[in-house]
Amino acid sequence: MKEINEMWHFQNWATLNDKLYGNTLSAENFVDDGRIHHQDNFFNIAKIETFEWSPENGEDRYFVKMVKGNEFFILPKKYLEHLPIEIKGETKKIKLKKSESQVWNYITGVDISKVPMKQYFEFTDTIDIFNPVEHSDDMTWTFLKLMAFTEGIKVAICGDTGCGKNANLTLYRHIRGKVAHKIKNNTRAQLWVQMYYNNQLNFDEWTTWKKEHRNDTEDIIAGVADEDPDIDKFSRDKNRNLLKIKNINNKSFTFTFNPYSDNHHIHFKDTFENFDKIIDRYPILYLEGKVLSTILSPSDERSKQIVFENFNVMCKIIANDAYWKNNLDKHLHNYSRVKSNLNRRHLANLGRLLDVLDVYCFSQEQFDVWLVWIDSRIQAYKDLNSFDYSSERLA
């Protein structure tokens, strides 16, 4: 395999993230997956004695538990939507039970960490220079990068081992945060928490999930892709009801899985109780090709050196990504989509990706090529599995 710029190994972006936001608290610091707790009275540790204390604002009695290094924190629920955050001012030393030995830092104020936004590259260059591995199918690799960039899509990707289905989402997890790139075997309650804290959710190797977990989450997966106005009904218990998800339909739900083979004896369609509902909402594409280049995994010390050597350009890439993520609509060409055969919910659930493609392309002709290619990849999956997905069935 050909080697590429070692800067693009995900470990280096994790190292940069720690350098930039090492003093912050994020979803990575949850003690118990971000579960909401409620307690009216705490025990404040003073110099001489420990006395009972209760936050004046009742809202501040709902909280999550967090840990960073050797320190444990109580973060009031009201700050969750602002993660990642920096602690502002002094914390209050408390115990949850008077008799326990564990000391917690109750957070009374935060500063919000914001990623700077600045355009350094045109959008086409932004995508082309991102994770520039060599791939045997250029359109497959560009599509996977465009898909990873996009929030608010619902799509399933089938591809052979080595296709690179998750590689770009792994990078975006460290560049953006709020990307769950490899969700596996979640219960309904666990998935709800993932949905609350992340904008992009990828169900990795769905065909290997345990049946009880697939069945438990299927209704949520179908409901999100149908813009179900009552999606909150899936927050099964009292604790989940405390996590009201804003703009839930703007979150990405993607599947990545391998095709049926001699070594993989399960069809994607056989993993759902109601596959008709899923295929009606999620277009499934079969992507061909394999990654032909590699990046050697750096040691911790080497990763720090790489970040030091590339610090300015890596920061520019982060700021540029933030710009395009928040300003893409200002650059739309509004190319015609008449060449697309996508219909109904498929068109709606890939609509944001088509917006991204619109900005990426230089001309209507180039955009049309992509529309035809997407249709061909959907047809390729149908041919691969010989399913009957007639236009009448989806109409």
N, C-alpha and C positions, 0 to 999 in steps of 0.2 A: 504494500500500500504506500501511496505517496504521502509524505508529511506536509502539513500546512502550518501557517503561523500559530505558534504555540499559545499566543495570547488568547485564542478562542476556546481553550479547554475550560469547561465550566468551573473547575476548581479555582481558576484565576479570577473569575467574576465573583465567586463566593468570597475570595480573599479581599477583593476590592470592596465588596458590599460590607464586609466586616470593618474595613479601614474607614469607610465613609459613615457607617451607621453603627459602629461597634458599641456606642454608648446608648443606643436606643433599645426599646422593648418592642417586640413584634409578635406575630402569631407563632413564631418559632420558639418563643419562651413560655408558652402555656404549660402548666403542670399537668392538667387533665383535659387536653384537647379543647380548651376554651369553654368548658362547662360553666354556666352561670350559677353562682351560689347566692344565697340570701341569708343574712344574719343581722338582727337588730342591734345586738350589743356585743362589743369587743372589750378587750382588757388592755388598757393603755399602760405601758411600762414607763414609769417615772423613775427618777433617781433614787427615791426612798421607798416607794411602794408601787404596787400594781392596782389600778382602780378601774371600775367599769366605765366604759365610754360608748356613746352612740353618735354617729354622724347626724347633724341637724337635718340635712336633706334626706328624706326617705329613699330617694333614688340612689343615694350613695351607699345604701345597704345591700345593693345588688352588685356583685363583683366577680372577677375571675382571679385565679391564682396563677402567678408567674414566677419563674426562676431565671436568674442570670448569674453564672458563676456559682459563688457560695451564698448569694443573697436571694431571699424570697420576698415576693411583692404581692400586695393586694391592689388590684386596679379596678376602680369603680366602673361599672358597665357603661356609663355615659361617655367614656373615652374610647370605647372599642372601635367606633367608626373612624377614628383618627389614626389608628396604627399605621406605621410605626411611630412611636412617640418618645420624647426625652422627658425625664423627670424634671419638674420645675420646683425649686424650693426644697425644703426639708421634708422628709417623710415622717410619719408618726409610727413609732415602734409599738407594735401590738401583739397580743396573743389571741387566737380564736377561742381558746379555752383557758381558764385561769390556771389549770393544773398542768397544761402541756409545756414542754420545753422549747418548742419551735417558735422563733421570733419572726414576725412578718413586718415588712415595711409598707404601711398604708400610704398610698400615693394621693396627695392632696392637690396637685397641680401638674400640668404637662405643657410641654412645647411640642408643636406638631412639626414633624420632619417632612419637608417638601422637596421633591426632586426638581432641580432647575430645568426650565424649558428653553431651548434655543436651537434654531435650525442651523446645522452645519453642512448638511448634504441634501441634495434633491432626493425625493422619495425613491425613485428607481435605484439610485446609488445606495440609499439606505438599506434596501433589501439585498442588492447584489453583493455588497461588501460584508453583509452579516453572515457569520459562520461559513466562510467560503471554501467548504470542502469540495473535493472532486466527486461527482456522482455520475453514474452511467446513464442517467436520464435527467437532462437539465431541467425539463419542465416539471418533473416530479419534485426535484429539489427546490426549485423556486416556489412551487405551489405550497410545499410544506413550510417554507419560511413565511410566505404570505399568510397562511392559515394560522401559524403561531403568533404572528403580529396582531391578528384580528380578534377583537372581543365581540361577543354577541352572536356567535354562529352555533348551529347545531348540525353536526356532520359525523359520519363514521368513516374511518380510513382502514382499508385492508391492504396489507403489503407484506411481502416476504421478510424474513429475518434479515437484517442488514440494510433495510430500505431507509432507515433514519427517521422513523415515524415520530419519535419523541425527542430527538436531539435538540431541536430548536426551542421547544417548550422548556427543556431543562435549563437552557441559557436564559430565557426570559424570566424564569423563576428567580434567578439571582440578579438580573438587571432591573426588573420591575417589582418583584414581589407579587403577592396575591395571585400566584399561579400554582395550582395543584396539578403537577404534570404527570403524576403516576398514582391515581387513586385505585386502591385494590381492596376488595372484600369489606366495603363499608356497610354498616347497618343504616337504616333510615335516619336515625338520630345523628350518627357520625357524618352522614352525607349533608344533613342540614347545616351542621357546623362548618363543613368545608365550603358550602355555598355562601355562608355568611361572610367568611373571611377571605374568599378568593373570587376573582373575576373570571378566571379561566379554569375549567375543570376537565381533566382528561381521564377517562376510564381506561386504564391500561390493561391490555390482555383480558378483556371482558370474558372471553370464552373460558378462561381458567378460574373465574370467580366461583366461590361456593354457591350452590343453587339457592340456599336460603337468603343469602345476601343479594343475589340478583333479583329474586322475587320481592324482597323487602323494599328495594329502591326503584323498581320498574315504573310504578305509577308517578313518582316524582320526575323521573327522566322523561316520561311521555308528557306530563303536564307542563313542564318548563318549555318544551318544544312546541307547545300549542298555545302559548301565552295565556295559560289558565289564570283567570283573575282571582280564583280562590286557591292559589297554590299554597297559601299559609295553612290550609287544612291538613297538609302533610306533616306539619310540625306536631308530632304525635303526643308529646308529653308536656307537662307544665313548664319544664326547663326550656324546651325548644321554643315555646310560645314567647319567651322573653327575647328571643332573637328574631326580630322582625326584619326581613331582608328587603332592602330598598332596590328598586330597578332590577328585580329578579330576572326579568326576561331579557335583560341586556348582558347576561352572563353567558359565556361559551360553555357548551357541553359537547365534548368530542370523545369518540371512541377510537382506539387503535387496537388492531388485532391481526393475527396471522391467518392466512387462508387454510381451509381444510386440506390436510395432506396425510401421507402415510405416518408422519410423526405427530400429527395434530388431528385427533379424531373427533372433532366436534364442529358443527356448523354454527355460525353466528345466529342464524334464524332459530335454531333449536334452544337457545339460551333464554328465550322470552316466553312468558305465558301468553302474551298477545302480540305476536310479531307484526301483525297487520297494522296495529297502532303505531309501532315504532317505525316501520318502513314508510308509513304515510307521512311521518314528520322528519325523519332523518335520511337525507340522501347518503347512499353508501358508495364510495369510490374505491376502485382497485388501482393502486399505484404501483408502477413497475420500476425496476432499477435498484441499484445498490450503491452505498457509499464506497468510494474507491480510495479515499485518503484517510489518514489517521493523525491524531495528536497524542503524543506520549504524555502519560499522566505525570504531572510534576510533583516533586516532594514539597513539603510545606515551605521550606526555605527557598526553593527554586520558584515557587508560586509567588512569594513575596517579592523576589527579585524581578520577576516578569511584570508584576503590577507596578513596581517602582520605575521600570524602564518604559512602560506604556501608559503611565498614569494619565497623562493629558489626553491622549487619544481615546482611552477607555471612558473617561469622564465626558468627552464630547459625544461619544456614541450613546451614552445614557441620556444626556440632555437632548440630543437630537431625536432619540426614540420618544421621549416625553413630549417633544414638540409635535411630532407627527401623530402620536396617539391622541392628542387633544385638539389638533387643528386640521385633521385630514379633510373634513367636509369643505373647508375653504378652498381646496385645490381640486375638487371634482371637475372632470371634463363633461360629465353627464352623457357619456356615450350611450347609444341605443343598445338595448339588450334583446332585440327582436330575434337574434340568431340563437338565443338560448332556448332549449327545450324544457327547462325547469318549469314545474307547474305548482300552483297552490302553495302548500306549506314549504316545499323544497325551495321555492324561489324566496320565500320570506326568511327561511332559516339560513340560507346562504347569501342573503341580500347584503349583509355588511361586508362579506368577503368580496362580493362583486364591486362594492364601493372601493375597497382597497385596490382591487385589480384595475378599476377605472383610473385611479390616480397613478398607479404603477405604469400603465401603458402610455405610449407616445401618440397613438392614433387609434381610430375606430377599427382599422384593419387588424392591428395587433390585438385589440380587445376582442374582436370576433374570433380570432384564432384561439384565444383562451376559452371563450364560451363553448366553442365546438369541442375543444379538448376536454373540458369538464364533462360535457355530455358523453364523450367517448369513454371516459373513466367510469361513469355510472353504468353505461352499457357493458363495459368490460366486467364489472362485478356481477351483473345479471347473467352474462354469458358464462362466467366462471362457475356459477352456481345453478344455472338453468332455472331461475325463478320466473314465474309469470307475473310481472309487474306491468300490466297493461295500463294504458292511459285511462281507461274506463275505471280501473280499480283505484287509481289515485285521484280521479276527478270528483 
